[in-house]
Amino acid sequence: EGIATFLNNYLMQIAKERGLRGFKSYVLRQNNAMLNVFHKAGYQLKVTDISDMNIFELELYFEYKK
């Protein structure tokens, strides 16, 4: 497990403990490593391509497990 996966899991744990339903992240389109971290997190993702800004908006909600 890499540092990005560790930190993402930790942030998800904190968010759940504080009663959050999920969160959004903005990732550069070419940042495949970070995109993979979110894809393997175990939750369904809503991915929106914001092409004019060269980013993806990722929405992850804890109620929608894969």
Salt bridges, closest charged atoms under 4 A:
ASP49 OD2 - ARG29 NH2 3.01
GLU57 OE2 - LYS24 NZ 3.80
GLU59 OE2 - LYS46 NZ 3.60
GLU63 OE1 - ARG21 NE 3.84
